[in-house]
Amino acid sequence: MGCDDTRETGGAVTAEESIDLIRLEGGGNTVILRITGKETRQGLTGTDVLAGEFHVGTPFVRGSLRTWLFPEDLRQWQQALDMLDAGHDVAWREGTRAPWLFIERDEDDDRCRVTIRDHAMSLTAVTVTVALTDSWFDDAYRRLDLTSQTWSLKEG
């Protein structure tokens, strides 16, 4: 698993390692959104963003894609989790310049199809099938809380 190792230093919380905000895996396939830190983006009037990378791995293909998250992205991921938990398919960050994430539930079992679509840079989409069990949701909400607490962002 990513990092759960955070420490208080001089009043600021810093991460010792990265945090996996999203982690879907099963059958040899993985989709991970790993948060690697917080940075100020140039040209966005000093806006703090989370830096991260999507990692996709299968027995056939492996790849990664850099991305950045704004505070609104974390709120929308919370809403996407709620929709998934209620049995719906979700599209996260669709219509933005950032990579899009689609999760389609399979009604017959505990699996889903996860698609990462990068329409802005590489013009590539990758779809993998992974497990989506009830216990995954508890872990996903915990990962979101950990990310929000560790890398708190303020909207400008």
HUWO-V199050 format. One record per backbone hydrogen bond with DSSP energy under -1.0 kcal/mol. CO is the residue of the C=O (numbers start at 1). NH is the residue of the N-H. E is the energy in kcal/mol with one decimal. If there is no record, write none. Layout:
BEGIN
co-><CO & CO>
nh-><NH & NH>
e-><E & E>
END
This chain:
BEGIN
co-><4 & 5 & 7 & 9 & 12 & 14 & 18 & 19 & 19 & 22 & 24 & 26 & 29 & 30 & 31 & 32 & 33 & 33 & 34 & 35 & 37 & 39 & 41 & 47 & 49 & 50 & 51 & 51 & 52 & 53 & 54 & 55 & 56 & 57 & 61 & 63 & 65 & 67 & 69 & 70 & 71 & 72 & 73 & 74 & 75 & 76 & 77 & 78 & 79 & 80 & 81 & 82 & 83 & 84 & 90 & 92 & 93 & 100 & 101 & 102 & 103 & 104 & 110 & 111 & 112 & 113 & 114 & 115 & 116 & 117 & 118 & 124 & 126 & 128 & 130 & 135 & 136 & 137 & 138 & 139 & 140 & 141 & 142 & 143 & 144 & 145 & 146 & 147>
nh-><6 & 16 & 14 & 12 & 9 & 7 & 3 & 21 & 35 & 33 & 31 & 29 & 26 & 57 & 24 & 55 & 21 & 22 & 53 & 19 & 51 & 49 & 44 & 41 & 39 & 69 & 36 & 37 & 67 & 34 & 65 & 32 & 63 & 30 & 58 & 56 & 54 & 52 & 50 & 74 & 75 & 76 & 77 & 78 & 79 & 80 & 81 & 82 & 83 & 84 & 85 & 86 & 88 & 87 & 103 & 101 & 96 & 117 & 92 & 115 & 90 & 113 & 132 & 106 & 130 & 104 & 128 & 102 & 126 & 100 & 124 & 118 & 116 & 114 & 112 & 139 & 140 & 141 & 142 & 143 & 144 & 145 & 146 & 147 & 148 & 149 & 150 & 151>
e-><-1.1 & -1.9 & -1.8 & -1.9 & -2.4 & -1.7 & -2.3 & -1.1 & -3.7 & -2.4 & -2.7 & -1.7 & -2.2 & -2.3 & -2.9 & -3.1 & -1.8 & -1.3 & -2.1 & -2.2 & -2.9 & -2.9 & -1.2 & -2.1 & -2.7 & -2.4 & -2.7 & -1.2 & -2.7 & -2.8 & -2.0 & -2.7 & -2.4 & -2.6 & -2.3 & -2.7 & -2.9 & -2.5 & -2.7 & -1.2 & -1.7 & -2.6 & -2.0 & -1.9 & -1.8 & -2.4 & -2.6 & -2.1 & -2.2 & -2.8 & -2.8 & -1.2 & -2.5 & -2.0 & -2.5 & -2.3 & -1.5 & -2.3 & -3.5 & -2.6 & -2.4 & -2.6 & -4.0 & -2.3 & -2.3 & -2.7 & -2.5 & -2.6 & -2.2 & -2.8 & -1.1 & -3.2 & -2.4 & -3.3 & -2.5 & -1.7 & -2.6 & -2.5 & -1.9 & -2.5 & -2.0 & -2.4 & -2.6 & -2.4 & -2.7 & -2.6 & -2.7 & -2.7>
END
